[in-house]
């Protein structure tokens, strides 16, 4: 009788463990898609000069560090980036150069990391999930020569 109870208990444990793991994987997949969408909105807002769309992607504490060869590291805040976009910062790029590759590197509960590759630079991003939405918290940008 004890073996039967033990076997039943282990079966239940395995069933619930698989169920929870499947839910976590689905949630992680959904979050990865949402992170990818946020990063895509970010770069498309830059390319098209859409300041409102850019602002929607940014965390209130957004900060970018720009690394470009021997030039000292420069910083850009969220309001500065939004103003740059509003002024048409990325719209000068030729349509053929407006490409991007987004890779979601990791999602762990309410934080994520992603990599954005464009023809002129690479952004390494940290995102945070606030109020159910993914926002870009920080970017380290390597500008290519």
N, CA, C and O of each residue as an XYZ file, in Angstrom:
580
protein
N       0.811     -1.190      0.000
C       0.000      0.000      0.000
C       0.864      1.268      0.000
O       0.568      2.239     -0.697
N       1.966      1.233      0.819
C       2.849      2.388      0.882
C       3.523      2.637     -0.467
O       3.708      3.788     -0.863
N       3.888      1.575     -1.168
C       4.515      1.729     -2.481
C       3.545      2.349     -3.474
O       3.939      3.172     -4.301
N       2.306      1.965     -3.398
C       1.285      2.521     -4.277
C       1.099      4.012     -4.010
O       1.015      4.807     -4.946
N       1.035      4.385     -2.749
C       0.882      5.792     -2.370
C       2.104      6.597     -2.806
O       1.973      7.709     -3.317
N       3.290      6.031     -2.600
C       4.517      6.697     -2.997
C       4.569      6.883     -4.514
O       4.919      7.961     -4.993
N       4.226      5.852     -5.261
C       4.202      5.931     -6.721
C       3.202      6.965     -7.213
O       3.487      7.720     -8.142
N       2.030      6.997     -6.591
C       0.995      7.969     -6.960
C       1.488      9.392     -6.669
O       1.309     10.305     -7.475
N       2.108      9.555     -5.504
C       2.625     10.872     -5.120
C       3.700     11.357     -6.081
O       3.696     12.521     -6.479
N       4.611     10.485     -6.452
C       5.666     10.854     -7.406
C       5.088     11.190     -8.779
O       5.553     12.109     -9.453
N       4.071     10.434     -9.182
C       3.420     10.706    -10.468
C       2.788     12.089    -10.468
O       2.918     12.833    -11.440
N       2.105     12.439     -9.380
C       1.501     13.766     -9.269
C       2.567     14.857     -9.299
O       2.404     15.870     -9.979
N       3.646     14.651     -8.571
C       4.732     15.619     -8.540
C       5.299     15.851     -9.934
O       5.496     16.998    -10.335
N       5.563     14.783    -10.675
C       6.085     14.912    -12.035
C       5.092     15.612    -12.954
O       5.482     16.440    -13.777
N       3.811     15.281    -12.815
C       2.787     15.904    -13.650
C       2.741     17.409    -13.425
O       2.743     18.179    -14.385
N       2.700     17.836    -12.159
C       2.627     19.261    -11.856
C       3.910     19.983    -12.230
O       3.864     21.134    -12.663
N       5.048     19.332    -12.071
C       6.314     19.931    -12.451
C       6.353     20.184    -13.957
O       6.784     21.251    -14.395
N       5.907     19.210    -14.749
C       5.873     19.386    -16.209
C       4.886     20.473    -16.600
O       5.151     21.248    -17.518
N       3.771     20.538    -15.927
C       2.759     21.550    -16.210
C       3.301     22.944    -15.941
O       3.117     23.854    -16.749
N       3.964     23.109    -14.814
C       4.536     24.409    -14.464
C       5.656     24.770    -15.433
O       5.742     25.921    -15.863
N       6.508     23.825    -15.786
C       7.596     24.077    -16.729
C       7.036     24.482    -18.088
O       7.570     25.394    -18.719
N       5.988     23.835    -18.548
C       5.371     24.183    -19.829
C       4.814     25.600    -19.774
O       4.937     26.346    -20.746
N       4.206     25.985    -18.659
C       3.677     27.342    -18.529
C       4.809     28.353    -18.519
O       4.697     29.403    -19.151
N       5.919     28.055    -17.802
C       7.062     28.959    -17.769
C       7.655     29.129    -19.164
O       8.002     30.242    -19.560
N       7.775     28.025    -19.913
C       8.319     28.103    -21.268
C       7.426     28.941    -22.165
O       7.927     29.729    -22.967
N       6.107     28.787    -22.044
C       5.179     29.579    -22.846
C       5.295     31.056    -22.480
O       5.331     31.921    -23.355
N       5.352     31.333    -21.187
C       5.489     32.707    -20.728
C       6.798     33.306    -21.218
O       6.827     34.451    -21.669
N       7.882     32.538    -21.133
C       9.184     33.000    -21.585
C       9.171     33.279    -23.089
O       9.754     34.262    -23.546
N       8.513     32.421    -23.848
C       8.394     32.616    -25.291
C       7.582     33.870    -25.607
O       7.940     34.642    -26.497
N       6.486     34.067    -24.874
C       5.668     35.269    -25.059
C       6.479     36.516    -24.723
O       6.420     37.513    -25.443
N       7.241     36.458    -23.621
C       8.066     37.599    -23.232
C       9.152     37.867    -24.263
O       9.424     39.025    -24.578
N       9.776     36.828    -24.792
C      10.812     37.017    -25.807
C      10.222     37.709    -27.042
O      10.861     38.585    -27.624
N       9.026     37.324    -27.436
C       8.364     37.979    -28.574
C       8.077     39.439    -28.268
O       8.241     40.300    -29.133
N       7.650     39.722    -27.046
C       7.353     41.104    -26.656
C       8.630     41.946    -26.586
O       8.624     43.117    -26.964
N       9.723     41.349    -26.105
C      11.009     42.048    -26.073
C      11.445     42.366    -27.499
O      11.864     43.489    -27.783
N      11.351     41.386    -28.400
C      11.717     41.591    -29.808
C      10.875     42.719    -30.420
O      11.397     43.550    -31.164
N       9.588     42.747    -30.110
C       8.699     43.787    -30.640
C       9.103     45.165    -30.112
O       9.072     46.144    -30.858
N       9.478     45.248    -28.844
C       9.896     46.530    -28.268
C      11.153     47.054    -28.954
O      11.232     48.231    -29.304
N      12.136     46.174    -29.143
C      13.386     46.583    -29.796
C      13.123     46.964    -31.254
O      13.708     47.924    -31.755
N      12.261     46.232    -31.928
C      11.906     46.563    -33.310
C      11.206     47.915    -33.385
O      11.497     48.715    -34.275
N      10.291     48.175    -32.464
C       9.630     49.485    -32.427
C      10.640     50.601    -32.204
O      10.537     51.669    -32.807
N      11.602     50.355    -31.350
C      12.660     51.326    -31.039
C      13.428     51.727    -32.303
O      13.565     52.914    -32.601
N      13.924     50.736    -33.040
C      14.738     51.057    -34.213
C      13.881     51.614    -35.348
O      14.321     52.513    -36.065
N      12.675     51.099    -35.521
C      11.805     51.637    -36.566
C      11.381     53.068    -36.257
O      11.234     53.880    -37.170
N      11.184     53.383    -34.988
C      10.868     54.767    -34.597
C      12.042     55.684    -34.938
O      11.850     56.810    -35.398
N      13.250     55.193    -34.710
C      14.437     55.982    -35.040
C      14.533     56.226    -36.541
O      14.753     57.355    -36.979
N      14.368     55.164    -37.328
C      14.481     55.286    -38.779
C      13.419     56.204    -39.370
O      13.681     56.888    -40.360
N      12.236     56.231    -38.788
C      11.126     56.995    -39.370
C      10.891     58.356    -38.711
O      10.027     59.116    -39.149
N      11.653     58.666    -37.663
C      11.485     59.953    -36.990
C      10.204     60.045    -36.167
O       9.652     61.131    -35.995
N       9.735     58.917    -35.662
C       8.489     58.870    -34.900
C       8.803     58.971    -33.407
O       9.038     57.959    -32.747
N       8.805     60.200    -32.878
C       9.181     60.451    -31.489
C       8.215     59.805    -30.501
O       8.644     59.284    -29.472
N       6.926     59.833    -30.796
C       5.931     59.232    -29.886
C       6.146     57.726    -29.780
O       6.075     57.160    -28.689
N       6.405     57.084    -30.901
C       6.656     55.633    -30.895
C       7.942     55.313    -30.127
O       7.997     54.332    -29.385
N       8.980     56.147    -30.307
C      10.233     55.957    -29.583
C       9.993     56.076    -28.085
O      10.453     55.241    -27.307
N       9.282     57.099    -27.693
C       9.035     57.342    -26.271
C       8.322     56.159    -25.615
O       8.566     55.860    -24.446
N       7.453     55.493    -26.353
C       6.719     54.348    -25.822
C       7.625     53.166    -25.511
O       7.270     52.317    -24.694
N       8.787     53.098    -26.146
C       9.696     51.962    -25.933
C      10.644     52.171    -24.756
O      11.269     51.219    -24.287
N      10.755     53.415    -24.272
C      11.790     53.744    -23.298
C      11.312     53.680    -21.849
O      10.204     54.109    -21.527
N      12.155     53.144    -20.994
C      11.955     53.152    -19.549
C      12.194     54.589    -19.058
O      13.000     55.306    -19.651
N      11.515     55.020    -17.998
C      11.735     56.384    -17.491
C      13.194     56.668    -17.116
O      13.600     57.830    -17.110
N      13.987     55.646    -16.804
C      15.385     55.839    -16.426
C      16.350     55.461    -17.557
O      17.515     55.158    -17.299
N      15.878     55.477    -18.791
C      16.688     55.098    -19.951
C      17.991     55.892    -19.994
O      18.020     57.097    -19.743
N      19.074     55.174    -20.324
C      20.369     55.811    -20.528
C      21.157     54.990    -21.550
O      21.230     53.764    -21.464
N      21.745     55.696    -22.519
C      22.571     55.049    -23.550
C      24.012     55.520    -23.389
O      24.270     56.704    -23.168
N      24.943     54.579    -23.503
C      26.368     54.875    -23.545
C      26.844     54.573    -24.964
O      26.672     53.459    -25.460
N      27.446     55.577    -25.616
C      27.927     55.412    -26.984
C      29.447     55.266    -26.982
O      30.168     56.113    -26.454
N      29.920     54.169    -27.588
C      31.347     53.897    -27.671
C      31.727     53.933    -29.153
O      31.189     53.185    -29.969
N      32.674     54.831    -29.478
C      33.051     55.033    -30.876
C      34.562     55.232    -30.955
O      35.062     56.350    -30.837
N      35.270     54.139    -31.155
C      36.727     54.219    -31.310
C      37.396     54.905    -30.135
O      37.162     54.546    -28.981
N      38.240     55.906    -30.433
C      38.993     56.621    -29.402
C      38.239     57.820    -28.840
O      38.744     58.502    -27.947
N      37.050     58.084    -29.343
C      36.247     59.200    -28.835
C      35.787     58.839    -27.419
O      35.356     57.710    -27.186
N      35.870     59.776    -26.475
C      35.389     59.459    -25.121
C      33.924     59.004    -25.143
O      33.132     59.449    -25.973
N      33.590     58.115    -24.219
C      32.223     57.599    -24.121
C      31.260     58.766    -23.929
O      31.486     59.660    -23.114
N      30.185     58.728    -24.704
C      29.147     59.761    -24.601
C      27.873     59.123    -24.063
O      27.622     57.939    -24.287
N      27.069     59.911    -23.353
C      25.802     59.433    -22.813
C      24.647     60.160    -23.474
O      24.774     61.302    -23.915
N      23.512     59.466    -23.531
C      22.290     60.066    -24.068
C      21.118     59.593    -23.210
O      20.930     58.392    -23.015
N      20.335     60.536    -22.701
C      19.167     60.210    -21.889
C      17.960     59.963    -22.778
O      18.005     60.231    -23.979
N      16.897     59.460    -22.201
C      15.662     59.237    -22.948
C      15.128     60.511    -23.593
O      14.863     60.519    -24.795
N      14.960     61.606    -22.811
C      14.467     62.849    -23.436
C      15.371     63.344    -24.568
O      14.873     63.876    -25.560
N      16.685     63.180    -24.437
C      17.595     63.591    -25.506
C      17.386     62.740    -26.751
O      17.388     63.261    -27.867
N      17.203     61.429    -26.568
C      16.962     60.547    -27.704
C      15.645     60.887    -28.381
O      15.580     60.953    -29.609
N      14.608     61.101    -27.608
C      13.301     61.442    -28.182
C      13.404     62.735    -28.984
O      12.824     62.837    -30.065
N      14.130     63.719    -28.474
C      14.304     64.982    -29.197
C      15.106     64.762    -30.483
O      14.799     65.361    -31.514
N      16.126     63.911    -30.427
C      16.913     63.580    -31.617
C      16.015     62.942    -32.680
O      16.106     63.277    -33.861
N      15.160     62.032    -32.255
C      14.234     61.370    -33.189
C      13.252     62.390    -33.744
O      12.975     62.404    -34.943
N      12.726     63.242    -32.873
C      11.778     64.281    -33.309
C      12.409     65.190    -34.358
O      11.728     65.680    -35.259
N      13.726     65.413    -34.231
C      14.457     66.260    -35.182
C      14.854     65.507    -36.442
O      15.505     66.071    -37.321
N      14.466     64.227    -36.540
C      14.752     63.453    -37.750
C      16.086     62.756    -37.725
O      16.643     62.468    -38.784
N      16.626     62.470    -36.544
C      17.952     61.863    -36.377
C      18.258     60.687    -37.277
O      19.346     60.628    -37.850
N      17.346     59.755    -37.423
C      17.626     58.567    -38.225
C      17.043     58.589    -39.614
O      17.293     57.684    -40.409
N      16.270     59.609    -39.916
C      15.578     59.647    -41.206
C      16.522     59.941    -42.378
O      16.157     59.721    -43.533
N      17.714     60.428    -42.095
C      18.674     60.737    -43.164
C      19.292     59.480    -43.773
O      19.895     59.532    -44.845
N      19.137     58.361    -43.084
C      19.735     57.121    -43.580
C      19.008     56.629    -44.828
O      17.781     56.690    -44.912
N      19.776     56.146    -45.789
C      19.189     55.591    -47.006
C      18.328     54.384    -46.649
O      18.646     53.641    -45.721
N      17.255     54.194    -47.375
C      16.322     53.094    -47.116
C      17.037     51.740    -47.097
O      16.690     50.868    -46.301
N      18.027     51.565    -47.966
C      18.762     50.297    -48.035
C      19.562     50.033    -46.757
O      19.835     48.878    -46.432
N      19.939     51.085    -46.033
C      20.700     50.936    -44.785
C      19.794     50.720    -43.581
O      20.283     50.393    -42.499
N      18.511     50.892    -43.741
C      17.566     50.770    -42.622
C      17.209     49.306    -42.390
O      16.072     48.879    -42.588
N      18.197     48.572    -41.974
C      17.987     47.157    -41.683
C      18.393     46.909    -40.242
O      19.134     47.689    -39.644
N      17.897     45.817    -39.701
C      18.259     45.471    -38.342
C      18.091     43.980    -38.120
O      17.301     43.305    -38.780
N      18.865     43.498    -37.167
C      18.718     42.116    -36.711
C      18.583     42.187    -35.198
O      19.465     42.708    -34.514
N      17.486     41.668    -34.680
C      17.219     41.677    -33.245
C      17.375     40.261    -32.711
O      16.765     39.321    -33.220
N      18.203     40.121    -31.674
C      18.380     38.845    -30.998
C      18.045     39.031    -29.526
O      18.638     39.872    -28.851
N      17.108     38.258    -29.035
C      16.806     38.272    -27.609
C      17.804     37.328    -26.956
O      17.803     36.129    -27.235
N      18.650     37.863    -26.092
C      19.712     37.078    -25.478
C      19.236     36.313    -24.252
O      19.650     35.175    -24.029
N      18.362     36.936    -23.450
C      17.894     36.282    -22.233
C      16.655     36.999    -21.713
O      16.513     38.213    -21.857
N      15.771     36.228    -21.110
C      14.613     36.764    -20.400
C      14.575     36.069    -19.047
O      14.532     34.841    -18.976
N      14.591     36.849    -17.979
C      14.554     36.306    -16.625
C      13.565     37.123    -15.805
O      13.885     38.188    -15.276
N      12.358     36.588    -15.720
C      11.254     37.245    -15.007
C      10.988     38.620    -15.593
O      10.427     38.719    -16.684
N      11.378     39.696    -14.892
C      11.021     41.033    -15.366
C      12.204     41.807    -15.946
O      12.140     43.028    -16.085
N      13.293     41.094    -16.286
C      14.394     41.738    -16.991
C      14.774     40.897    -18.206
O      14.552     39.686    -18.242
N      15.345     41.563    -19.186
C      15.742     40.867    -20.411
C      16.942     41.584    -21.015
O      17.216     42.744    -20.709
N      17.647     40.870    -21.874
C      18.736     41.485    -22.632
C      18.548     41.144    -24.099
O      18.067     40.068    -24.454
N      18.942     42.092    -24.942
C      18.784     41.916    -26.377
C      19.957     42.578    -27.098
O      20.641     43.447    -26.556
N      20.161     42.143    -28.319
C      21.208     42.703    -29.168
C      20.555     43.171    -30.463
O      19.793     42.437    -31.094
N      20.867     44.400    -30.845
C      20.361     44.995    -32.082
C      21.550     45.301    -32.977
O      22.435     46.069    -32.601
N      21.571     44.701    -34.163
C      22.657     44.920    -35.115
C      22.101     45.670    -36.318
O      21.117     45.254    -36.928
N      22.749     46.783    -36.647
C      22.397     47.567    -37.836
C      23.674     47.724    -38.667
O      24.752     47.360    -38.197
N      23.580     48.255    -39.882
C      24.802     48.431    -40.680
C      25.835     49.377    -40.061
O      27.014     49.291    -40.403
N      25.425     50.275    -39.160
C      26.373     51.254    -38.618
C      26.732     51.096    -37.153
O      27.680     51.722    -36.681
N      25.997     50.276    -36.430
C      26.253     50.141    -35.000
C      25.629     48.865    -34.451
O      24.809     48.213    -35.096
N      26.053     48.535    -33.227
C      25.480     47.412    -32.494
C      25.047     47.939    -31.127
O      25.822     48.611    -30.447
N      23.822     47.640    -30.728
C      23.301     48.017    -29.413
C      23.119     46.775    -28.560
O      22.507     45.797    -28.990
N      23.650     46.818    -27.359
C      23.387     45.797    -26.349
C      22.417     46.432    -25.356
O      22.729     47.455    -24.747
N      21.254     45.831    -25.196
C      20.169     46.452    -24.448
C      19.774     45.649    -23.220
O      19.824     44.419    -23.209
N      19.381     46.379    -22.193
C      18.757     45.797    -21.017
C      17.332     46.332    -20.977
O      17.113     47.539    -21.084
N      16.368     45.433    -20.823
C      14.964     45.836    -20.767
C      14.375     45.427    -19.424
O      14.835     44.484    -18.780
N      13.356     46.155    -19.026
C      12.655     45.873    -17.784
C      11.157     45.855    -18.069
O      10.644     46.669    -18.836
N      10.475     44.919    -17.442
C       9.033     44.806    -17.622
C       8.343     45.583    -16.505
O       8.451     45.226    -15.332
N       7.637     46.641    -16.877
C       6.906     47.444    -15.896
C       5.452     47.565    -16.353
O       5.165     47.829    -17.521
N       4.558     47.367    -15.406
C       3.126     47.414    -15.703
C       2.760     46.528    -16.892
O       1.899     46.880    -17.698
N       3.427     45.368    -16.992
C       3.115     44.409    -18.040
C       3.702     44.723    -19.402
O       3.426     44.007    -20.364
N       4.514     45.783    -19.513
C       5.109     46.163    -20.797
C       6.625     46.183    -20.688
O       7.181     46.596    -19.670
N       7.291     45.730    -21.755
C       8.743     45.761    -21.805
C       9.208     47.141    -22.239
O       8.721     47.691    -23.226
N      10.160     47.697    -21.488
C      10.735     49.015    -21.773
C      12.254     48.897    -21.800
O      12.838     48.118    -21.047
N      12.879     49.665    -22.660
C      14.337     49.651    -22.772
C      14.910     50.538    -21.675
O      14.656     51.742    -21.628
N      15.687     49.916    -20.797
C      16.258     50.613    -19.649
C      17.636     51.189    -19.967
O      17.931     52.331    -19.616
N      18.471     50.404    -20.627
C      19.818     50.896    -20.928
C      20.320     50.301    -22.239
O      19.906     49.223    -22.666
N      21.233     51.052    -22.859
C      21.850     50.612    -24.111
C      23.340     50.949    -24.035
O      23.724     52.045    -23.627
N      24.168     49.982    -24.438
C      25.575     50.247    -24.709
C      25.719     50.076    -26.209
O      25.478     49.000    -26.757
N      26.118     51.157    -26.862
C      26.165     51.180    -28.335
C      27.605     51.257    -28.817
O      28.358     52.150    -28.428
N      27.978     50.308    -29.671
C      29.280     50.362    -30.326
C      29.042     50.885    -31.739
O      28.346     50.256    -32.537
N      29.616     52.018    -32.031
C      29.456     52.628    -33.346
C      30.613     52.179    -34.227
O      31.779     52.325    -33.860
N      30.278     51.630    -35.396
C      31.283     51.164    -36.336
C      31.841     52.338    -37.134
O      31.165     53.346    -37.343
N      33.079     52.187    -37.569
C      33.695     53.259    -38.393
C      33.291     53.112    -39.831
O      33.702     53.911    -40.673
